[in-house]
């Protein structure tokens, strides 16, 4: 029993395009191979010689059926006018050779960086616009005072914040807003929701010059 090179090709396709890894299990003496997605829920048995793209399509179809909210990132971007991350394509141009800090990276790496960064920002937008995700006791979300993160001015922090009576960072003011007008759940500095909120607010001011201390 052997597995053809199409399996390696499949792994490449899934990892890049769908973030699904493949676990192989050879079943008895049959000529079928069983593939399991990394979430452990989807399995498919196919002939050993199945082409990589066909197998990738089969697994992707199963994953889509199990994940009806799979397009949440694009949907959130459309709803709330999120700004795109920086274009880093210039890193792969010019004298990019061995020993260069970006010498071993490819377009695939840049795409992964972009998607992961954008995903954090979009998650922040989702929380920012949801009283439920903020844990509000009065059904208030951040966007009710700051539509699309307007007038948050993250570029002015650190600064002396009059509401707090001390010098504050952006996350300190986020805390104040959650504790007061939102009446929501207090978030630790390293809480994933706090990180996402901070990322979203900063991303929405992309291109604005830093000017700490400004009122």
MIDREN-809135 format. One record per residue (C-alpha): residue number from 1; residue in one letter; x negated, y, z. Coordinates in Angstrom, 1 decimal. Each point is the difference from the previous one (the first is absolute). Last residue first. Layout:
BEGIN
r num: NUM | residu: A | u: X | v: Y | w: Z $
...
END
This chain:
BEGIN
r num: 215 | residu: X | u: 6.3 | v: 67.0 | w: 23.3 $
r num: 214 | residu: X | u: -3.4 | v: -1.0 | w: -1.3 $
r num: 213 | residu: X | u: -2.3 | v: -2.0 | w: 2.3 $
r num: 212 | residu: X | u: -1.3 | v: -2.2 | w: -2.8 $
r num: 211 | residu: X | u: 0.1 | v: 1.3 | w: -3.5 $
r num: 210 | residu: X | u: -0.4 | v: -3.0 | w: -2.4 $
r num: 209 | residu: X | u: 0.9 | v: 0.9 | w: -3.6 $
r num: 208 | residu: X | u: 3.1 | v: -1.5 | w: -1.4 $
r num: 207 | residu: X | u: -0.4 | v: -2.5 | w: -2.9 $
r num: 206 | residu: X | u: 2.0 | v: -2.7 | w: 1.7 $
r num: 205 | residu: X | u: 2.5 | v: 1.4 | w: 2.5 $
r num: 204 | residu: X | u: 2.4 | v: -2.9 | w: -0.4 $
r num: 203 | residu: X | u: -2.8 | v: -2.4 | w: 0.6 $
r num: 202 | residu: X | u: -0.7 | v: 1.4 | w: 3.5 $
r num: 201 | residu: X | u: 3.7 | v: -0.4 | w: 1.0 $
r num: 200 | residu: X | u: 0.1 | v: -3.6 | w: -1.4 $
r num: 199 | residu: X | u: -3.3 | v: -1.1 | w: 1.6 $
r num: 198 | residu: X | u: 1.0 | v: 1.4 | w: 3.4 $
r num: 197 | residu: X | u: 3.4 | v: -1.8 | w: -0.2 $
r num: 196 | residu: X | u: -1.7 | v: -3.3 | w: -1.0 $
r num: 195 | residu: X | u: -2.6 | v: 0.2 | w: 2.8 $
r num: 194 | residu: X | u: 2.8 | v: 0.8 | w: 2.5 $
r num: 193 | residu: X | u: 2.0 | v: -3.0 | w: -1.3 $
r num: 192 | residu: X | u: -2.9 | v: -2.3 | w: 0.2 $
r num: 191 | residu: X | u: -0.4 | v: 0.9 | w: 3.7 $
r num: 190 | residu: X | u: -3.7 | v: 1.0 | w: 0.5 $
r num: 189 | residu: X | u: 0.9 | v: 3.3 | w: 1.8 $
r num: 188 | residu: X | u: 2.8 | v: -1.7 | w: 2.0 $
r num: 187 | residu: X | u: 3.5 | v: 0.9 | w: -1.0 $
r num: 186 | residu: X | u: 2.7 | v: 1.3 | w: 2.3 $
r num: 185 | residu: X | u: 3.5 | v: -1.1 | w: -1.3 $
r num: 184 | residu: X | u: 2.3 | v: 2.7 | w: -1.1 $
r num: 183 | residu: X | u: 1.7 | v: 3.1 | w: 1.3 $
r num: 182 | residu: X | u: -0.4 | v: 1.5 | w: -3.5 $
r num: 181 | residu: X | u: 0.1 | v: 3.6 | w: 1.2 $
r num: 180 | residu: X | u: -2.3 | v: -0.7 | w: 3.0 $
r num: 179 | residu: X | u: -2.1 | v: -3.1 | w: 0.4 $
r num: 178 | residu: X | u: -0.3 | v: -0.7 | w: -3.7 $
r num: 177 | residu: X | u: -0.9 | v: 3.7 | w: -0.7 $
r num: 176 | residu: X | u: -2.5 | v: 0.1 | w: 2.8 $
r num: 175 | residu: X | u: -1.6 | v: -3.3 | w: -1.1 $
r num: 174 | residu: X | u: -0.4 | v: 1.4 | w: -3.6 $
r num: 173 | residu: X | u: -1.6 | v: 3.0 | w: 1.6 $
r num: 172 | residu: X | u: -2.5 | v: -2.1 | w: 1.7 $
r num: 171 | residu: X | u: -0.6 | v: -1.9 | w: -3.2 $
r num: 170 | residu: X | u: -1.0 | v: 3.1 | w: -1.8 $
r num: 169 | residu: X | u: -2.7 | v: 0.8 | w: 2.6 $
r num: 168 | residu: X | u: 0.7 | v: 2.4 | w: 2.9 $
r num: 167 | residu: X | u: -1.8 | v: 2.7 | w: 1.9 $
r num: 166 | residu: X | u: 2.0 | v: 0.9 | w: 3.1 $
r num: 165 | residu: X | u: 3.2 | v: 1.5 | w: 1.2 $
r num: 164 | residu: X | u: 2.1 | v: -2.8 | w: -1.5 $
r num: 163 | residu: X | u: 2.7 | v: 2.1 | w: -1.7 $
r num: 162 | residu: X | u: -2.6 | v: 2.7 | w: -0.7 $
r num: 161 | residu: X | u: -2.2 | v: -2.3 | w: -2.0 $
r num: 160 | residu: X | u: -3.6 | v: 1.2 | w: 0.0 $
r num: 159 | residu: X | u: -1.4 | v: -1.4 | w: -3.2 $
r num: 158 | residu: X | u: -1.5 | v: -3.2 | w: -1.4 $
r num: 157 | residu: X | u: 1.7 | v: 0.0 | w: -2.5 $
r num: 156 | residu: X | u: 0.8 | v: 2.6 | w: -2.6 $
r num: 155 | residu: X | u: -0.1 | v: -2.4 | w: -3.0 $
r num: 154 | residu: X | u: 2.8 | v: -2.0 | w: 1.5 $
r num: 153 | residu: X | u: 2.4 | v: 2.9 | w: -0.9 $
r num: 152 | residu: X | u: 3.3 | v: -1.6 | w: 1.0 $
r num: 151 | residu: X | u: 2.0 | v: 2.6 | w: -1.9 $
r num: 150 | residu: X | u: 1.4 | v: -2.5 | w: -2.6 $
r num: 149 | residu: X | u: -0.3 | v: -3.7 | w: 0.8 $
r num: 148 | residu: X | u: 2.4 | v: -0.9 | w: -2.9 $
r num: 147 | residu: X | u: 2.7 | v: 2.0 | w: 1.9 $
r num: 146 | residu: X | u: -1.4 | v: 1.1 | w: 3.3 $
r num: 145 | residu: X | u: 2.6 | v: 0.7 | w: 2.6 $
r num: 144 | residu: X | u: 2.5 | v: -2.8 | w: -1.0 $
r num: 143 | residu: X | u: -3.0 | v: -1.8 | w: -1.5 $
r num: 142 | residu: X | u: -1.2 | v: -1.1 | w: 3.4 $
r num: 141 | residu: X | u: 3.1 | v: -2.1 | w: 0.7 $
r num: 140 | residu: X | u: 2.8 | v: 0.6 | w: 2.5 $
r num: 139 | residu: X | u: 2.6 | v: -2.6 | w: 0.9 $
r num: 138 | residu: X | u: 0.2 | v: 1.1 | w: 3.7 $
r num: 137 | residu: X | u: -1.8 | v: -2.9 | w: 1.7 $
r num: 136 | residu: X | u: -2.7 | v: 0.0 | w: -2.7 $
r num: 135 | residu: X | u: -2.0 | v: -3.3 | w: -0.2 $
r num: 134 | residu: X | u: -2.2 | v: 1.5 | w: -2.8 $
r num: 133 | residu: X | u: 1.0 | v: -2.9 | w: -2.2 $
r num: 132 | residu: X | u: 3.7 | v: 0.7 | w: 0.6 $
r num: 131 | residu: X | u: -0.3 | v: 3.7 | w: -0.6 $
r num: 130 | residu: X | u: -1.5 | v: -0.8 | w: -3.4 $
r num: 129 | residu: X | u: -1.5 | v: 2.6 | w: -2.3 $
r num: 128 | residu: X | u: -3.5 | v: 0.2 | w: 1.7 $
r num: 127 | residu: X | u: 0.0 | v: -3.8 | w: 0.3 $
r num: 126 | residu: X | u: 0.4 | v: -0.6 | w: -3.7 $
r num: 125 | residu: X | u: -2.4 | v: 2.8 | w: -0.9 $
r num: 124 | residu: X | u: -2.6 | v: -1.6 | w: 2.3 $
r num: 123 | residu: X | u: 0.5 | v: -3.3 | w: -1.8 $
r num: 122 | residu: X | u: -0.6 | v: 1.9 | w: -3.3 $
r num: 121 | residu: X | u: -3.3 | v: 1.3 | w: 1.4 $
r num: 120 | residu: X | u: -1.2 | v: -3.4 | w: 1.1 $
r num: 119 | residu: X | u: 1.0 | v: -1.5 | w: -3.4 $
r num: 118 | residu: X | u: -1.8 | v: 2.8 | w: -1.9 $
r num: 117 | residu: X | u: -3.2 | v: -0.9 | w: 1.8 $
r num: 116 | residu: X | u: 0.4 | v: -3.7 | w: -0.8 $
r num: 115 | residu: X | u: 0.9 | v: 0.7 | w: -3.6 $
r num: 114 | residu: X | u: -2.8 | v: 2.4 | w: -0.7 $
r num: 113 | residu: X | u: -2.7 | v: -2.2 | w: 1.6 $
r num: 112 | residu: X | u: 1.3 | v: -3.0 | w: -1.9 $
r num: 111 | residu: X | u: 0.0 | v: 1.9 | w: -3.3 $
r num: 110 | residu: X | u: -3.5 | v: 1.2 | w: 0.6 $
r num: 109 | residu: X | u: -1.2 | v: -3.6 | w: 0.7 $
r num: 108 | residu: X | u: 1.7 | v: -1.3 | w: -3.2 $
r num: 107 | residu: X | u: -1.7 | v: 2.8 | w: -1.9 $
r num: 106 | residu: X | u: -3.3 | v: -1.4 | w: 1.1 $
r num: 105 | residu: X | u: -2.5 | v: 0.3 | w: 2.9 $
r num: 104 | residu: X | u: -3.5 | v: -1.3 | w: 0.2 $
r num: 103 | residu: X | u: -1.9 | v: 3.2 | w: -0.8 $
r num: 102 | residu: X | u: 2.1 | v: 2.3 | w: 2.2 $
r num: 101 | residu: X | u: -2.9 | v: 0.9 | w: 2.4 $
r num: 100 | residu: X | u: -2.4 | v: -0.4 | w: -2.9 $
r num: 99 | residu: X | u: -2.7 | v: -2.6 | w: 0.6 $
r num: 98 | residu: X | u: 0.8 | v: -1.8 | w: -3.2 $
r num: 97 | residu: X | u: 1.6 | v: 2.3 | w: -2.5 $
r num: 96 | residu: X | u: 2.6 | v: 2.7 | w: -0.2 $
r num: 95 | residu: X | u: -1.8 | v: 2.8 | w: -1.8 $
r num: 94 | residu: X | u: 3.0 | v: 1.6 | w: -1.7 $
r num: 93 | residu: X | u: 3.5 | v: -1.2 | w: 0.5 $
r num: 92 | residu: X | u: 1.6 | v: -2.4 | w: 2.6 $
r num: 91 | residu: X | u: 0.3 | v: 2.6 | w: 2.7 $
r num: 90 | residu: X | u: 1.8 | v: 2.3 | w: -2.5 $
r num: 89 | residu: X | u: 3.1 | v: -2.3 | w: 0.3 $
r num: 88 | residu: X | u: 0.6 | v: 1.2 | w: 3.5 $
r num: 87 | residu: X | u: 3.3 | v: 1.8 | w: -0.7 $
r num: 86 | residu: X | u: 1.2 | v: 1.4 | w: 3.4 $
r num: 85 | residu: X | u: 3.2 | v: -1.3 | w: 1.5 $
r num: 84 | residu: X | u: 3.5 | v: 0.8 | w: -1.5 $
r num: 83 | residu: X | u: 2.3 | v: 2.5 | w: 1.7 $
r num: 82 | residu: X | u: 3.3 | v: -1.3 | w: 1.4 $
r num: 81 | residu: X | u: 3.2 | v: 1.5 | w: -1.4 $
r num: 80 | residu: X | u: 2.3 | v: -1.6 | w: 2.6 $
r num: 79 | residu: X | u: 2.5 | v: -2.2 | w: -1.8 $
r num: 78 | residu: X | u: -2.3 | v: -1.1 | w: -2.9 $
r num: 77 | residu: X | u: -2.9 | v: -0.9 | w: 2.2 $
r num: 76 | residu: X | u: 2.3 | v: -2.0 | w: 2.4 $
r num: 75 | residu: X | u: 1.3 | v: -2.0 | w: -3.0 $
r num: 74 | residu: X | u: -3.5 | v: -0.7 | w: -1.3 $
r num: 73 | residu: X | u: -1.2 | v: -1.2 | w: 3.4 $
r num: 72 | residu: X | u: 3.2 | v: -2.0 | w: 0.8 $
r num: 71 | residu: X | u: -0.2 | v: -2.0 | w: -3.3 $
r num: 70 | residu: X | u: -0.2 | v: -3.4 | w: 1.8 $
r num: 69 | residu: X | u: 3.3 | v: 0.5 | w: 1.8 $
r num: 68 | residu: X | u: 1.6 | v: -3.1 | w: -1.5 $
r num: 67 | residu: X | u: -2.9 | v: -2.2 | w: 1.3 $
r num: 66 | residu: X | u: 0.9 | v: -3.7 | w: -0.1 $
r num: 65 | residu: X | u: 1.2 | v: 0.2 | w: -3.6 $
r num: 64 | residu: X | u: -3.1 | v: 2.0 | w: -0.9 $
r num: 63 | residu: X | u: -2.3 | v: -2.6 | w: 1.6 $
r num: 62 | residu: X | u: 1.6 | v: -2.8 | w: -2.0 $
r num: 61 | residu: X | u: -0.5 | v: 1.9 | w: -3.3 $
r num: 60 | residu: X | u: -3.6 | v: 0.8 | w: 0.9 $
r num: 59 | residu: X | u: -0.7 | v: -3.7 | w: 0.7 $
r num: 58 | residu: X | u: 1.4 | v: -1.0 | w: -3.4 $
r num: 57 | residu: X | u: -1.8 | v: 2.9 | w: -1.8 $
r num: 56 | residu: X | u: -3.3 | v: -1.0 | w: 1.6 $
r num: 55 | residu: X | u: 0.5 | v: -3.6 | w: -1.1 $
r num: 54 | residu: X | u: 0.6 | v: 1.1 | w: -3.6 $
r num: 53 | residu: X | u: -3.0 | v: 2.3 | w: 0.1 $
r num: 52 | residu: X | u: -2.3 | v: -2.7 | w: 1.3 $
r num: 51 | residu: X | u: 0.9 | v: -2.7 | w: -2.6 $
r num: 50 | residu: X | u: 1.6 | v: -3.2 | w: 1.3 $
r num: 49 | residu: X | u: -2.5 | v: -2.9 | w: -0.4 $
r num: 48 | residu: X | u: 0.7 | v: -1.5 | w: 3.4 $
r num: 47 | residu: X | u: 3.8 | v: -0.1 | w: -0.6 $
r num: 46 | residu: X | u: 1.8 | v: 2.2 | w: 2.4 $
r num: 45 | residu: X | u: 1.3 | v: -0.2 | w: 3.5 $
r num: 44 | residu: X | u: 1.2 | v: 3.3 | w: 1.5 $
r num: 43 | residu: X | u: -0.1 | v: 1.3 | w: 3.5 $
r num: 42 | residu: X | u: 1.3 | v: 3.2 | w: 1.6 $
r num: 41 | residu: X | u: 0.2 | v: 0.5 | w: 3.7 $
r num: 40 | residu: X | u: -3.6 | v: -0.2 | w: 1.4 $
r num: 39 | residu: X | u: -0.5 | v: 3.8 | w: -0.3 $
r num: 38 | residu: X | u: -3.3 | v: -0.7 | w: -1.8 $
r num: 37 | residu: X | u: 1.8 | v: -1.6 | w: -2.9 $
r num: 36 | residu: X | u: -0.1 | v: -3.8 | w: -0.3 $
r num: 35 | residu: X | u: -0.9 | v: -1.9 | w: -3.1 $
r num: 34 | residu: X | u: 0.7 | v: -3.7 | w: -0.5 $
r num: 33 | residu: X | u: -2.0 | v: -1.8 | w: -2.8 $
r num: 32 | residu: X | u: 1.6 | v: -2.8 | w: -2.0 $
r num: 31 | residu: X | u: -1.7 | v: -3.0 | w: -1.7 $
r num: 30 | residu: X | u: 1.1 | v: -2.4 | w: 2.7 $
r num: 29 | residu: X | u: -2.4 | v: -2.0 | w: 2.1 $
r num: 28 | residu: X | u: 1.0 | v: 1.5 | w: 3.3 $
r num: 27 | residu: X | u: 0.8 | v: 3.7 | w: -0.1 $
r num: 26 | residu: X | u: -3.0 | v: 2.3 | w: -0.4 $
r num: 25 | residu: X | u: 0.5 | v: 3.0 | w: 2.1 $
r num: 24 | residu: X | u: -1.3 | v: 3.4 | w: -1.1 $
r num: 23 | residu: X | u: 0.4 | v: 3.2 | w: 1.9 $
r num: 22 | residu: X | u: 0.4 | v: 3.1 | w: -2.2 $
r num: 21 | residu: X | u: -0.3 | v: 3.6 | w: 1.0 $
r num: 20 | residu: X | u: 2.6 | v: 2.6 | w: -0.8 $
r num: 19 | residu: X | u: -1.0 | v: 3.6 | w: -0.3 $
r num: 18 | residu: X | u: 2.2 | v: 0.4 | w: -3.1 $
r num: 17 | residu: X | u: -2.1 | v: 1.3 | w: -2.8 $
r num: 16 | residu: X | u: -3.6 | v: -0.3 | w: 1.2 $
r num: 15 | residu: X | u: 0.2 | v: -3.0 | w: 2.3 $
r num: 14 | residu: X | u: 2.5 | v: -1.8 | w: -2.2 $
r num: 13 | residu: X | u: -2.0 | v: 0.5 | w: -3.2 $
r num: 12 | residu: X | u: -3.3 | v: -1.0 | w: 1.5 $
r num: 11 | residu: X | u: 1.5 | v: -3.1 | w: 1.7 $
r num: 10 | residu: X | u: 1.6 | v: -1.0 | w: -3.3 $
r num: 9 | residu: X | u: -3.3 | v: 0.2 | w: -1.9 $
r num: 8 | residu: X | u: -1.5 | v: -2.3 | w: 2.7 $
r num: 7 | residu: X | u: 2.8 | v: -2.4 | w: -0.5 $
r num: 6 | residu: X | u: -0.4 | v: 0.2 | w: -3.8 $
r num: 5 | residu: X | u: -3.4 | v: -1.6 | w: 0.5 $
r num: 4 | residu: X | u: 1.6 | v: -3.5 | w: 0.1 $
r num: 3 | residu: X | u: 0.7 | v: -1.9 | w: 3.1 $
r num: 2 | residu: X | u: -1.1 | v: -3.6 | w: 0.3 $
r num: 1 | residu: X | u: 1.4 | v: -3.4 | w: 0.9 $
END
